[in-house]
Amino acid sequence: MKKILVLFALSCFFAGKTLPADCESLSIKNRENQGQSLQNSNQTNLQTSNRQLKQTSNQQQKSQQTKNQTSQSNRQKSSRQEDENEYKIAREGVGIEGIIVGKSTIDDVVKKFGKNYKWITHKKYSFQMAYPNGLSFYICQSDKKKQVFDIEIKPPYKAKTSRGIILGKSTVEDVYKLYGKSNSGLEYKGVHFYYTNKGGKKIITTIDIVERAGIRQCDKMK
């Protein structure tokens, strides 16, 4: 087709004015073809540009979504780590924060936690040093060494056992899963648990750390 148009254009050139109408028609057609070609080229370029813009926009959206997910995941991990770091480890049959059952004394407790405690006498059996942070330390009245035989842990103190029972959050079912079922209720070697019913769940609200041999019987001490 192009060859025909070229030959026809040459004939117009050599013929001079002999074929003015045909040549004018050819000129108009050439301009129309050029205009149509330019329009098609512009449309193609515009479509290509739109596709590229759309692809870029989609890539940016995916990239931003990935960044947001990563940022949220990092915040959650950081929050969990900070939350876990707040809990002090209560070790079964051992103690907490350096106070050891069956070994540490009243003086050790005061050195660690200060003198801001309430002194409670339980008849002629034991003394209790109750701190406002939720910790209580028990000493047998008949014990001349004044050794701590029971560490009672309650809220607002934040503690968890070495196996993962969290004070004020874990349930009795969690205790069974981690410690198994005991013939003595919720009493295990070195640790006793007590719960409160909250919203239909049995939430562990007290943890007692005692000696592994069993809780000391003050009335049997000389």
Secondary structure, DSSP 8 states (H G I E B T S, - for coil): -HHHHHHHHHHHHHHTTSSHHHHHHHHHHHHHHHHHHHHHHHHHHHHHHHHHHHHHHHHHHHHHHHHHHHHHHHHHHHHHHHHHHTSEEEBTTTEETTEETTT-BHHHHHHHH-S--EEEEETTTEEEEE-TTSEEEEEETT-TT-BEEEEEE-TTS-EEETT--BTTT-BHHHHHHHH--BTTBTEETTEEEEEEEETTEEEEEEEEEE-TT----GGG--
